[in-house]
Amino acid sequence: VNILRTKTAVKEAMKPLLQQGKTIGLVPTMGALHEGHLSLVEKSKSYSDITIASIFVNPTQFNNPADLEKYPRPIEKDLKLLEENGVDFVFLPEVSEIYPDEVKLKIDFGELDKVLEGEFREGHFNGVGVVVSKLFNIIRPDHAYFGQKDLQQLAIIRRLNHDLSFGVELVQVDTIREQDGLAMSSRNMRLSKEDRLLATILYRCLSFAKDELLSGKDWFETKDKVTRRFMDEPNARLEYFELVKACTVEKVSQITDDETYAICTAAYIREVRLIDNLIIND
Ligand code: AMP
């Protein structure tokens, strides 16, 4: 696989492809790749002529220094996986290549980043917005692929793309899960065997709440039951469990037929923070 480490190298590599009229698909990642990431790659390969994956653990989107430090970085394994899965280029910049200077720009996403992740991870979406803007400007992709796993991130990037006229076609990819329902995540690697089993509590509670809602149960009663389930587990701590409009992540307390809703959750399994969501009514 062709590794590009600098902005200049990207520009040089993309130039002939643009001249040939090839479409470029970007798959942004922070590495520690799993089948979720690979499904984005697969989608890109079927839809874009050229696929470029980026691996960059973006420091500015981590609000917790320990989380950044402990973020897994199995770079050789990642490169091998990308090669095996037919990626054309990997953009693998150093932090100093992306941030030669401190970024002072602050992006206000309005109501979008005041809830869910935005409420609990101060500055997170500002960091996401800045790095995605940089990637879009450096790579100039035609298409960019993002997972539904990070539903709020998708809403943020849709707004960024629209309000700043990037003109990138955003492609949303379904969440890939382990057999027992746990959403694949790079952070799952940090779970002990015992905690890995406990981690299915997120998916179990999401599925339970979805069934309750679809059978007409009251949202607040459902949320109460979920909160109590978490309280019975000393090594799990629920951060939020919210019913939202899937497109705008606006919090609601009931569902209607004319709109798509999702339940979004974040929880700590011991010290590892996991997020997940389920769409209620496609
Ligand atoms: P990350 O490396 O965690 O920043 O994720 C990179 C991209 O992969 C994001 O668009 C995520 O939404 C997506 N992604 C992460 N986990 C999954 C999953 N289990 N299924 C599908 N996409 C995922």
Residues whose N, C-alpha, C, O or C-beta is under 5 A from the ligand:
A	BS01	AMP	P28 T29 M30 G31 G36 H37 Y145 F146 G147 Q148 K149 D150 V173 D174 T175 I176 A183 M184 S185
